[in-house]
Amino acid sequence: MDDSFHVFDTTLRDGAQREGITYSVNDKLAVARLLDEMGVGFVEGGWPGAMPKDTEFFARAAKGELVLKHAKLVAFGSTRKAGTKASQDKQVLALRDAQTEVVTLVAKSDVRHVERALRTTLEENLEMVRDTVSFLVAEGRRVFLDCEHFFDGYEHDRDYGLRVLEAAFEAGASVGVLCDTNGGMLPMGLGKVVGEVLERGGFRLGIHCQDDTACAVANTLAAVEAGVTHVQCTANGYGERAGNADLFPVVAGLVTKMGRSVLPDGCLTELVRVSHAIAEIANIAPDTHQAYVGSSAFAHKAGLHASAIKVSPELYNHMEPATVGNDMRILVTEMAGRASIELKSRELGVDLAGHPEAAGRVVEKVKDLEAEGWSFEAADASFELLVRSELDGRKPSYFTLESYRVLIEHRDDGRVACEATVKLLVGNERIIATAEGNGPINALDQALREGLVSRYPSLSGMELSDYKVRILEGRPGTDAVTRVLLETTDAERDWTTVGVHGNIVEASWRAMVDALTYGLRR
């Protein structure tokens, strides 16, 4: 990419300030590689000299552990302290020693912060900017200046922020970044200020927005519309308080809505993969409703939507999901009409188009079951079995339950032992199997598998990977109806099944039977 527009990511610095996130150095290296694969232009890695972990990260990167194809690594730090020289300031020297081509400096641009937080004079703050920028430029570094609290400061004093920018550019800075540090701006006011600053100063500007008004993405795009050519974002909007401008909808909006080629060719389809991979590293569940990249971003639930999508998908999709690496999904709920059922069935490999009676039965069955507490939105495997049972006249079955029994024993030594026995029929053969487990559900699962694995060896490759329980509204306390979602894997793919009953063990059993039936049918 040329230098006309910058996609600048600060997940590893500003994004790491989100509550609950702690990256190891290896995590930081992995995140940087993912961002580079997505094609961002700059990856801000942290604050060397201020944080030992960040110092180690830059040292390891300099030794060759981080090879970037698209991005330039950026070190972040502040201007020198008041009353010193940049050439003698340890923090500034640490930025030089990080050996990155680019350095981002943060400087105060609000009069009140200079006087009350830095406790120095306005002129000294300007000299701190000039001295630090010129020192790093002389050391061969490209410098971006983050003007902290710019918009709040501009409202209080329309001139001082521009004097900070002027000092930075006179000293050799490449970009002046206007920071909505408190996140209080709205797009209308922010765009107006950006336009005024561009007109008054003529500087190359960037934008950095926090999300305290839930407008960080909109503010960033408004700033681009007003003329900035450098956007600072974080993956999945990670950051302190309410977070930062989310990298993925910003980039997707720039490319698909504003017609700006801000990523290398072929990189836009990496958005979903990179978003989810970074969420895993951060140990935060991906946001299913995240714009563009969430699993529900192109999911359709209402029957009215599905009817239109059946004719033409773009009628209810604002863009082609595959553009950003996503996919359209049809959800099956009590809102589903025949079109939803047919589309979802086709998605699962079952064509109901020529079977209107079966489709009608499925619609009614889904509505009846959902009224009892069942939910097929996240249980595709159970839904597919339901569809096939209505289409074929019977549900696929590999065994018949005669009975099961689960025992829970609290022993004198404090241990809780669980044992389950199942009695099954496979064809004309009667099978009895007993197993212990870590809890009643695990014991039942083990007994079922033990009884069937000799007849169906492929069961040995299937395992329960997730178990979710939801207590449904309607009955109080321990008498409530329970919904269980089971996720099963066979190392090639995952599938989810659902079971509902007033007894949690029976709800689990129903989901378990569907899980094994689906796996065996495959």
Backbone torsions as a table, in degrees:
resi	resn	phi	psi	omega
1	MET	NA	147.8	176.0
2	ASP	-79.2	-175.9	-173.2
3	ASP	-96.2	12.5	-173.8
4	SER	-74.3	-24.1	178.7
5	PHE	-143.8	135.9	-177.8
6	HIS	-111.8	125.7	164.5
7	VAL	-99.7	110.5	-171.4
8	PHE	-114.3	120.3	-178.6
9	ASP	-105.7	135.1	179.2
10	THR	-125.6	33.8	177.8
11	THR	-58.1	-40.2	-174.7
12	LEU	-80.6	-9.0	178.2
13	ARG	-116.4	-72.8	-178.6
14	ASP	-71.6	-38.4	179.4
15	GLY	-64.5	-30.0	-179.6
16	ALA	-69.9	-8.1	178.2
17	GLN	-83.1	-0.6	176.3
18	ARG	-65.0	139.6	177.0
19	GLU	-59.6	129.3	177.6
20	GLY	95.9	-10.2	179.7
21	ILE	-97.6	129.7	172.2
22	THR	-139.9	111.1	179.5
23	TYR	-92.8	135.2	166.8
24	SER	-79.0	170.5	177.3
25	VAL	-62.6	-39.9	177.6
26	ASN	-63.5	-37.9	175.8
27	ASP	-60.2	-44.7	-178.4
28	LYS	-62.8	-40.2	177.5
29	LEU	-63.9	-41.5	180.0
30	ALA	-65.6	-43.0	179.2
31	VAL	-63.6	-42.9	179.7
32	ALA	-60.1	-40.8	179.1
33	ARG	-64.5	-41.1	179.2
34	LEU	-63.6	-43.9	179.3
35	LEU	-63.5	-37.1	177.5
36	ASP	-66.0	-39.5	177.7
37	GLU	-62.7	-31.9	177.6
38	MET	-74.7	-18.9	174.8
39	GLY	97.9	16.6	176.8
40	VAL	-64.5	155.4	-176.3
41	GLY	-84.9	-30.0	-176.5
42	PHE	-141.2	136.6	177.0
43	VAL	-121.3	110.7	178.3
44	GLU	-82.2	115.2	-169.6
45	GLY	-89.2	-15.2	-178.2
46	GLY	140.9	-164.3	-172.4
47	TRP	-117.8	89.6	179.9
48	PRO	-66.6	142.1	-179.2
49	GLY	92.1	-32.1	179.4
50	ALA	-92.0	-30.1	-178.3
51	MET	-131.0	120.4	-178.3
52	PRO	-54.1	-39.1	-179.4
53	LYS	-62.0	-41.2	179.6
54	ASP	-69.6	-37.1	177.0
55	THR	-60.4	-43.3	177.9
56	GLU	-65.2	-39.3	179.1
57	PHE	-58.4	-48.5	-179.0
58	PHE	-67.9	-35.0	178.3
59	ALA	-64.6	-44.0	179.6
60	ARG	-67.9	-37.0	176.8
61	ALA	-63.3	-41.8	-179.3
62	ALA	-66.3	-26.5	179.8
63	LYS	-82.5	0.0	175.4
64	GLY	105.7	5.6	179.8
65	GLU	-77.3	-13.4	179.7
66	LEU	-126.0	104.5	177.8
67	VAL	-108.1	116.7	-175.5
68	LEU	-108.0	135.0	-179.0
69	LYS	-90.1	-41.6	-174.7
70	HIS	-108.8	-35.9	-168.9
71	ALA	-96.3	157.6	168.8
72	LYS	-106.6	136.4	178.9
73	LEU	-79.1	139.6	-175.5
74	VAL	-124.4	134.2	172.0
75	ALA	-98.1	142.7	-177.2
76	PHE	-115.7	142.3	174.7
77	GLY	-169.4	-179.0	-177.5
78	SER	-102.9	167.4	173.0
79	THR	-65.7	165.6	-177.7
80	ARG	-60.3	162.6	177.2
81	LYS	-72.4	155.8	177.1
82	ALA	-64.2	140.9	175.4
83	GLY	81.3	7.5	178.0
84	THR	-123.3	-174.8	173.9
85	LYS	-113.6	144.6	179.4
86	ALA	-57.6	-36.8	-178.1
87	SER	-68.6	-11.3	180.0
88	GLN	-116.3	-0.2	-177.7
89	ASP	-84.9	122.5	-175.8
90	LYS	-61.3	-37.8	-179.9
91	GLN	-66.7	-40.2	178.6
92	VAL	-67.6	-40.4	178.2
93	LEU	-64.6	-33.7	177.0
94	ALA	-65.4	-34.7	175.9
95	LEU	-64.7	-42.1	176.8
96	ARG	-62.8	-43.3	-175.2
97	ASP	-73.4	-11.9	177.8
98	ALA	-69.4	-16.3	173.2
99	GLN	64.4	30.5	174.9
100	THR	-92.2	152.9	177.9
101	GLU	-69.9	-28.8	-173.4
102	VAL	-123.5	141.8	175.3
103	VAL	-128.2	136.3	171.3
104	THR	-105.9	125.8	176.5
105	LEU	-106.4	139.8	173.7
106	VAL	-104.3	135.3	-179.6
107	ALA	-136.7	150.2	176.8
108	LYS	-74.7	132.7	178.4
109	SER	-125.3	7.6	178.0
110	ASP	-110.1	123.4	-178.3
111	VAL	-50.1	-43.6	-176.3
112	ARG	-64.2	-37.7	179.0
113	HIS	-70.5	-37.7	178.0
114	VAL	-61.1	-47.4	-173.9
115	GLU	-78.1	-37.0	-173.8
116	ARG	-96.0	-37.3	-177.5
117	ALA	-89.2	-50.9	178.2
118	LEU	-77.5	-25.6	-178.1
119	ARG	56.1	49.2	176.7
120	THR	-138.4	-178.9	-178.4
121	THR	-87.9	161.5	179.1
122	LEU	-63.9	-37.6	179.9
123	GLU	-69.6	-38.7	178.4
124	GLU	-64.7	-37.7	177.5
125	ASN	-62.0	-41.6	177.2
126	LEU	-63.2	-39.2	179.2
127	GLU	-68.2	-34.7	175.9
128	MET	-60.4	-40.5	178.2
129	VAL	-66.3	-50.3	-177.9
130	ARG	-59.1	-48.0	-174.7
131	ASP	-64.6	-44.6	-176.4
132	THR	-69.8	-44.6	179.4
133	VAL	-62.7	-48.0	-177.2
134	SER	-64.0	-37.1	178.2
135	PHE	-62.4	-47.7	-177.5
136	LEU	-70.3	-35.5	176.2
137	VAL	-64.3	-40.9	177.3
138	ALA	-64.1	-26.5	177.1
139	GLU	-84.2	5.4	175.6
140	GLY	89.3	16.6	-178.8
141	ARG	-98.9	145.0	169.8
142	ARG	-87.5	135.0	-172.4
143	VAL	-119.2	128.9	168.2
144	PHE	-107.7	140.5	179.6
145	LEU	-112.2	119.3	173.2
146	ASP	-86.6	115.0	178.5
147	CYS	-89.1	95.4	-174.5
148	GLU	-66.4	140.0	178.9
149	HIS	56.3	34.9	-174.4
150	PHE	-62.0	-46.6	-172.6
151	PHE	-70.6	-39.3	175.0
152	ASP	-64.0	-40.7	179.0
153	GLY	-66.3	-37.2	-178.7
154	TYR	-65.9	-36.0	177.7
155	GLU	-65.9	-33.7	-179.0
156	HIS	-82.4	-38.4	-177.4
157	ASP	-148.2	108.2	-173.0
158	ARG	-72.8	-8.0	-173.6
159	ASP	-107.5	-32.6	-170.3
160	TYR	-66.4	-39.9	178.6
161	GLY	-59.5	-37.6	177.3
162	LEU	-68.2	-32.8	176.5
163	ARG	-66.4	-36.5	176.3
164	VAL	-64.2	-45.3	177.4
165	LEU	-61.0	-44.6	-179.2
166	GLU	-60.8	-41.9	178.4
167	ALA	-62.5	-40.7	-179.0
168	ALA	-66.4	-45.3	-177.3
169	PHE	-70.8	-35.7	176.1
170	GLU	-62.4	-30.4	-179.3
171	ALA	-86.0	-6.6	175.2
172	GLY	114.9	9.5	178.5
173	ALA	-65.5	151.5	-178.4
174	SER	-95.3	-35.3	-176.9
175	VAL	-140.6	139.7	171.6
176	GLY	-109.3	119.5	-174.0
177	VAL	-99.6	122.7	178.4
178	LEU	-86.7	120.0	-173.6
179	CYS	-107.1	124.7	170.5
180	ASP	-91.4	74.0	-169.5
181	THR	-62.9	-38.8	179.6
182	ASN	-85.7	-7.2	175.9
183	GLY	68.1	26.1	-173.9
184	GLY	-96.8	0.5	-175.3
185	MET	-83.3	156.2	171.3
186	LEU	-113.8	156.5	-172.4
187	PRO	-56.3	-38.0	-176.7
188	MET	-63.2	-48.7	-178.6
189	GLY	-71.0	-37.9	-178.6
190	LEU	-65.1	-45.7	179.9
191	GLY	-60.9	-36.2	179.2
192	LYS	-65.5	-43.3	179.8
193	VAL	-65.2	-43.6	179.2
194	VAL	-58.7	-45.1	179.5
195	GLY	-60.8	-41.8	179.3
196	GLU	-64.3	-43.1	-177.9
197	VAL	-65.7	-41.0	177.7
198	LEU	-62.1	-41.9	-178.7
199	GLU	-68.8	-38.5	-176.4
200	ARG	-78.6	-35.1	-172.9
201	GLY	-108.2	-31.2	-178.6
202	GLY	72.1	17.3	-178.3
203	PHE	-82.9	160.6	168.9
204	ARG	-80.8	121.8	-172.9
205	LEU	-114.4	151.9	171.4
206	GLY	-123.2	176.0	-178.2
207	ILE	-137.6	140.4	178.2
208	HIS	-138.5	114.6	-173.7
209	CYS	-121.6	133.3	168.7
210	GLN	-89.0	164.7	-167.9
211	ASP	-109.4	29.1	-174.3
212	ASP	-66.4	-20.8	174.2
213	THR	-105.4	11.8	-175.9
214	ALA	60.6	28.6	-177.6
215	CYS	-122.1	13.4	-173.5
216	ALA	-60.1	-43.5	179.0
217	VAL	-66.9	-47.2	179.5
218	ALA	-62.0	-40.6	178.3
219	ASN	-63.0	-40.5	-180.0
220	THR	-63.6	-45.8	179.7
221	LEU	-67.5	-34.6	176.6
222	ALA	-64.8	-37.7	178.4
223	ALA	-65.8	-38.5	177.0
224	VAL	-64.0	-43.6	177.9
225	GLU	-60.0	-33.1	-179.8
226	ALA	-79.9	-15.2	174.3
227	GLY	132.1	-0.6	178.5
228	VAL	-73.2	153.3	-178.3
229	THR	-127.8	25.9	-178.5
230	HIS	-152.6	117.9	-179.4
231	VAL	-117.5	132.1	177.7
232	GLN	-107.0	127.9	-175.2
233	CYS	-142.3	172.3	172.6
234	THR	-130.5	148.7	178.0
235	ALA	-60.0	129.7	177.9
236	ASN	61.1	16.0	178.4
237	GLY	72.1	18.2	-179.2
238	TYR	-61.3	145.6	178.6
239	GLY	163.0	172.0	-177.6
240	GLU	-71.3	161.3	-175.8
241	ARG	55.9	-119.3	-177.9
242	ALA	-85.8	-2.8	176.7
243	GLY	102.1	-171.8	-177.0
244	ASN	-115.1	177.5	172.2
245	ALA	-61.0	127.4	-176.8
246	ASP	-75.0	122.2	-177.9
247	LEU	-53.5	-43.5	-168.7
248	PHE	-71.3	-49.6	175.3
249	PRO	-68.2	-28.1	176.0
250	VAL	-63.5	-51.1	-178.1
251	VAL	-65.2	-44.6	180.0
252	ALA	-61.9	-39.8	178.1
253	GLY	-65.3	-41.6	179.1
254	LEU	-61.5	-42.8	-175.7
255	VAL	-78.5	-51.5	-170.7
256	THR	-87.4	-23.6	-177.2
257	LYS	-107.1	-30.2	-175.7
258	MET	-110.5	-1.1	173.4
259	GLY	68.0	29.0	-178.2
260	ARG	-106.1	126.3	-180.0
261	SER	-85.6	88.8	-173.4
262	VAL	-105.3	-2.2	176.3
263	LEU	-124.8	153.3	174.8
264	PRO	-61.4	156.7	-179.6
265	ASP	-56.0	136.0	176.2
266	GLY	86.5	-5.3	-174.9
267	CYS	-88.4	-22.5	-175.7
268	LEU	-63.0	-31.9	-179.7
269	THR	-71.2	-6.0	179.6
270	GLU	-86.5	-4.5	-172.2
271	LEU	-58.5	-48.4	-177.3
272	VAL	-63.9	-47.5	-178.2
273	ARG	-60.0	-45.7	-177.4
274	VAL	-68.6	-40.6	178.2
275	SER	-57.4	-49.3	-176.7
276	HIS	-70.6	-36.4	179.5
277	ALA	-65.1	-42.0	178.7
278	ILE	-67.1	-37.1	176.4
279	ALA	-60.7	-40.0	178.6
280	GLU	-63.8	-43.5	179.8
281	ILE	-64.2	-38.6	178.8
282	ALA	-74.9	-8.7	-178.0
283	ASN	60.8	42.3	176.7
284	ILE	-126.0	128.4	-179.8
285	ALA	-59.4	133.3	177.5
286	PRO	-57.1	142.2	179.0
287	ASP	-77.4	109.9	-176.1
288	THR	-64.0	-23.8	-177.1
289	HIS	-103.6	16.2	178.1
290	GLN	-66.6	135.8	-178.9
291	ALA	-58.4	141.6	177.0
292	TYR	69.4	-49.6	-169.8
293	VAL	-107.5	-8.9	179.2
294	GLY	-71.3	151.0	-178.9
295	SER	-64.8	-19.8	178.2
296	SER	-100.4	4.7	-175.7
297	ALA	-62.0	-29.5	178.6
298	PHE	-127.5	36.9	179.0
299	ALA	-98.9	136.7	-175.0
300	HIS	-122.5	130.8	-172.4
301	LYS	-112.3	-44.9	-174.7
302	ALA	-71.1	143.2	179.2
303	GLY	-61.9	-33.4	179.1
304	LEU	-61.5	-42.2	178.0
305	HIS	-62.0	-48.0	-175.7
306	ALA	-61.9	-36.8	179.3
307	SER	-60.9	-42.1	179.0
308	ALA	-71.4	-40.7	-179.7
309	ILE	-62.8	-34.4	179.0
310	LYS	-59.9	-33.2	178.4
311	VAL	-79.9	-47.0	-176.6
312	SER	-159.2	111.7	-175.0
313	PRO	-56.0	-32.7	-176.2
314	GLU	-69.1	-11.3	179.5
315	LEU	-64.8	-28.1	178.8
316	TYR	-126.2	10.3	172.5
317	ASN	-114.6	129.8	-178.0
318	HIS	-75.3	-11.4	177.4
319	MET	-163.6	171.0	176.0
320	GLU	-75.2	116.3	-175.5
321	PRO	-55.7	-35.3	-177.2
322	ALA	-63.9	-18.4	179.6
323	THR	-57.0	-35.8	-179.7
324	VAL	-108.6	13.9	178.6
325	GLY	85.4	15.6	-179.3
326	ASN	-103.9	-176.0	-178.8
327	ASP	-147.3	152.7	176.5
328	MET	-81.7	142.5	177.8
329	ARG	-131.5	143.9	174.0
330	ILE	-107.4	126.3	-179.8
331	LEU	-96.5	139.7	-179.5
332	VAL	-107.1	114.5	-179.0
333	THR	-142.1	-173.6	177.0
334	GLU	-64.7	-15.7	176.8
335	MET	-80.5	-9.6	-172.4
336	ALA	-67.8	137.1	168.6
337	GLY	-104.2	-171.6	-177.5
338	ARG	-62.8	-37.4	-179.0
339	ALA	-62.5	-42.6	178.3
340	SER	-60.2	-44.8	-178.3
341	ILE	-63.8	-43.4	-179.1
342	GLU	-66.2	-42.8	179.8
343	LEU	-65.0	-44.8	-179.6
344	LYS	-65.4	-40.5	179.3
345	SER	-62.9	-42.7	178.3
346	ARG	-62.6	-39.2	177.4
347	GLU	-59.3	-32.8	-178.5
348	LEU	-92.4	2.6	176.1
349	GLY	92.7	15.8	178.9
350	VAL	-120.4	120.7	-176.7
351	ASP	-95.6	112.5	178.3
352	LEU	-100.5	1.2	-173.1
353	ALA	-57.8	-35.8	-179.0
354	GLY	-94.3	12.7	-176.7
355	HIS	-132.3	69.2	-175.4
356	PRO	-61.1	-34.0	180.0
357	GLU	-65.8	-44.4	179.0
358	ALA	-63.8	-41.3	178.6
359	ALA	-60.8	-41.6	178.5
360	GLY	-63.6	-40.1	178.7
361	ARG	-65.1	-38.6	179.1
362	VAL	-63.8	-43.3	179.3
363	VAL	-57.6	-49.2	-178.3
364	GLU	-66.3	-38.7	-179.7
365	LYS	-65.2	-43.0	178.9
366	VAL	-61.1	-45.1	-179.1
367	LYS	-63.4	-41.7	179.1
368	ASP	-64.7	-45.1	-178.0
369	LEU	-66.9	-40.7	-179.9
370	GLU	-65.4	-30.8	176.1
371	ALA	-65.8	-24.5	178.4
372	GLU	-89.7	-4.5	178.3
373	GLY	113.8	-4.0	177.4
374	TRP	-72.0	154.0	177.2
375	SER	-145.2	126.0	-177.5
376	PHE	-106.7	4.3	-179.1
377	GLU	-56.4	-43.2	-176.2
378	ALA	-111.1	16.8	-175.9
379	ALA	-127.9	65.8	-177.1
380	ASP	-59.8	-36.9	-176.4
381	ALA	-65.6	-44.4	177.6
382	SER	-63.4	-38.3	178.7
383	PHE	-65.3	-42.4	179.3
384	GLU	-61.5	-41.3	178.1
385	LEU	-63.3	-38.8	178.0
386	LEU	-62.6	-45.3	-179.3
387	VAL	-61.7	-45.4	-178.4
388	ARG	-64.9	-34.4	179.3
389	SER	-66.2	-37.4	178.5
390	GLU	-74.9	-32.4	-179.4
391	LEU	-74.8	-41.5	-176.2
392	ASP	-93.1	-9.3	-178.6
393	GLY	87.4	-4.3	177.5
394	ARG	-159.1	152.8	179.4
395	LYS	-81.8	137.7	176.1
396	PRO	-54.3	134.0	-177.2
397	SER	-143.5	135.0	-179.7
398	TYR	-117.2	-6.1	176.8
399	PHE	-162.9	162.5	177.3
400	THR	-123.2	133.9	178.8
401	LEU	-81.3	128.1	169.8
402	GLU	-90.6	-48.8	175.6
403	SER	-169.8	160.0	168.0
404	TYR	-136.5	157.0	179.2
405	ARG	-142.6	136.7	178.5
406	VAL	-124.7	129.1	179.2
407	LEU	-114.8	136.5	175.6
408	ILE	-122.8	124.4	-176.0
409	GLU	-124.7	122.4	174.4
410	HIS	-95.2	113.9	-172.1
411	ARG	-93.7	167.3	-175.7
412	ASP	-59.4	-32.9	-177.8
413	ASP	-81.0	4.9	177.5
414	GLY	94.9	-12.5	179.4
415	ARG	-73.7	146.8	175.4
416	VAL	-111.6	117.1	-178.6
417	ALA	-104.7	139.2	179.8
418	CYS	-124.7	133.2	-179.4
419	GLU	-136.3	138.0	179.6
420	ALA	-128.6	143.7	174.8
421	THR	-126.8	132.2	176.6
422	VAL	-120.9	144.0	174.2
423	LYS	-120.9	120.2	-171.4
424	LEU	-128.7	158.9	170.4
425	LEU	-119.2	124.2	172.9
426	VAL	-117.1	104.4	-170.3
427	GLY	65.9	-124.7	178.1
428	ASN	-98.9	5.1	-176.3
429	GLU	-94.6	131.4	177.0
430	ARG	-97.0	129.7	-176.2
431	ILE	-122.1	134.3	173.7
432	ILE	-123.0	126.5	-178.8
433	ALA	-136.7	141.1	179.4
434	THR	-128.4	141.8	178.6
435	ALA	-153.1	154.0	172.3
436	GLU	-99.8	158.6	179.8
437	GLY	-157.3	172.2	178.4
438	ASN	-85.8	76.2	-175.4
439	GLY	107.4	160.6	-174.7
440	PRO	-63.9	-37.0	-177.4
441	ILE	-70.6	-42.9	178.3
442	ASN	-63.4	-40.7	178.8
443	ALA	-62.8	-42.5	179.3
444	LEU	-65.1	-42.1	178.0
445	ASP	-60.7	-45.0	-179.6
446	GLN	-64.3	-41.6	-179.8
447	ALA	-65.1	-42.1	179.4
448	LEU	-61.9	-45.2	-179.9
449	ARG	-66.1	-41.9	-179.6
450	GLU	-60.9	-37.5	-179.5
451	GLY	-72.7	-26.1	-172.3
452	LEU	-105.7	-20.5	-168.3
453	VAL	-63.5	-31.6	179.2
454	SER	-69.7	-27.4	177.6
455	ARG	-87.7	-31.5	-180.0
456	TYR	-128.4	83.6	-174.2
457	PRO	-59.5	-25.3	-178.6
458	SER	-64.5	-16.6	177.0
459	LEU	-61.7	-26.0	-178.9
460	SER	-65.2	-21.2	179.1
461	GLY	-92.8	-0.1	179.2
462	MET	-104.1	140.7	177.1
463	GLU	-145.8	151.1	177.4
464	LEU	-73.9	122.4	-177.2
465	SER	-107.1	-18.1	178.0
466	ASP	-157.3	150.0	-176.4
467	TYR	-143.6	117.7	-178.1
468	LYS	-123.1	138.6	179.9
469	VAL	-121.7	133.4	176.8
470	ARG	-127.7	125.4	175.5
471	ILE	-87.5	120.5	-174.4
472	LEU	-85.4	149.6	179.1
473	GLU	-70.7	156.6	174.9
474	GLY	128.5	-36.9	177.3
475	ARG	-126.8	144.3	-176.0
476	PRO	-79.7	151.2	167.5
477	GLY	52.5	-136.1	-173.3
478	THR	-74.0	-4.9	178.7
479	ASP	-93.3	7.7	-175.6
480	ALA	-73.5	155.8	174.7
481	VAL	-78.9	140.1	-175.6
482	THR	-113.6	135.6	172.4
483	ARG	-111.4	130.8	-179.8
484	VAL	-117.8	131.7	172.0
485	LEU	-112.4	126.1	177.9
486	LEU	-113.5	131.5	172.1
487	GLU	-108.4	127.6	-177.2
488	THR	-121.6	148.7	180.0
489	THR	-135.5	151.4	172.5
490	ASP	-124.9	23.8	179.4
491	ALA	79.0	-15.7	177.0
492	GLU	-101.9	-36.2	180.0
493	ARG	-157.0	166.0	177.8
494	ASP	-113.5	151.7	172.6
495	TRP	-144.7	153.2	-174.8
496	THR	-123.0	138.0	180.0
497	THR	-128.9	162.2	-175.5
498	VAL	-131.1	147.3	173.6
499	GLY	-141.8	142.6	-178.0
500	VAL	-134.0	134.2	176.6
501	HIS	-169.4	162.8	174.9
502	GLY	-70.8	-19.0	178.6
503	ASN	-106.6	125.0	-174.9
504	ILE	-63.5	-32.3	179.3
505	VAL	-68.3	-42.7	179.0
506	GLU	-67.4	-39.3	176.2
507	ALA	-60.0	-41.9	179.0
508	SER	-66.3	-40.6	179.6
509	TRP	-60.1	-44.0	-178.8
510	ARG	-63.0	-42.9	177.6
511	ALA	-66.3	-37.0	-179.6
512	MET	-65.2	-43.9	178.9
513	VAL	-62.0	-44.5	177.0
514	ASP	-60.6	-41.2	-177.7
515	ALA	-61.6	-46.7	-179.1
516	LEU	-72.0	-37.1	178.0
517	THR	-62.5	-45.2	179.3
518	TYR	-62.6	-45.5	-179.6
519	GLY	-62.9	-42.2	179.5
520	LEU	-67.5	-36.8	178.6
521	ARG	-64.0	-34.8	177.0
522	ARG	-65.3	NA	NA
